[in-house]
Amino acid sequence: MQRNGFVNSALTLGAALTVPTGLAEPPSEEEHTTAKVALDLHNPVATLVSVHLENDWDTGYGDAKATAYTASLIPVVPFSLSPDWNLITRTVVPAIYAESPFKGGSSRGGLGDIVATIYLSPDRPMAGWYRGAGPGLILPSATDPVLGAGKWSAGPTAAVLRQDGPWSAGALTGHAWSFASTHTGPAVSTTYLQPFLSYSTAAGTTFGVDTPADYDWKGRQWTVPLGASVGQVLTIGRQHLELDLTGRWYAERAPGGPQWGLSITLTFIFPE
């Protein structure tokens, strides 16, 4: 149960928020910090320690129009390998409660499959482009066969990003193949592709659009959610936080898959 045409709306909104330079007040030091944190949060290879508490609701499964709720703990930890190279680790630990997609069926709950990715990334952008690549691993940690694939899977992952002023644009991609099983079931061969675009204001508000799509090569099926989000960086004492709200509509889905989704994410940020 996975989650994450709005681009023109985002560009229009970004243009409306842009203040002509001659009329703008000089940003304060705090605004510089807030804006930098907002931009770094939308850079998958930034050297920013963060912990995300993500809450996802997806609805419309099966004849029962069932809902699945996923609470994920997502720590992102960078390591400096040398003055020129960094290693960025990201781990997703999901807990899932899924209503039965069939009327009269039983709901299921428990731990889902854990996903770990590692990006090897240059410390500086090249010609304005940030990039990173490395391996990804899916652990068959689901406590119920309904909540995971039951397969050890691995494959390559990559990220590319360009930031121009308040704009961030890029893509994440990867592929996973199964190589061992904990129970019977179909093999895994899935490609993931997520283009994204966002605009961050000096006050730390970010508007974004993305399409976290995946293609199942075994079932020959696309899943394509179109997402739009708004997030705000907050400061409580010395602690930076971001609260993010995302809505999504599944433009393409497997038979019986979800139709709509909503995410609320609270991120704790620990800059270097």
Helices and strands as residue ranges (DSSP letters): H 7-17, G 21-23, H 29-41, E 49-61, E 66-80, E 85-98, E 108-111, E 114-122, E 129-139, G 145-147, E 151-164, E 167-181, E 189-200, E 205-210, E 213-216, E 221-236, E 239-252, E 260-270
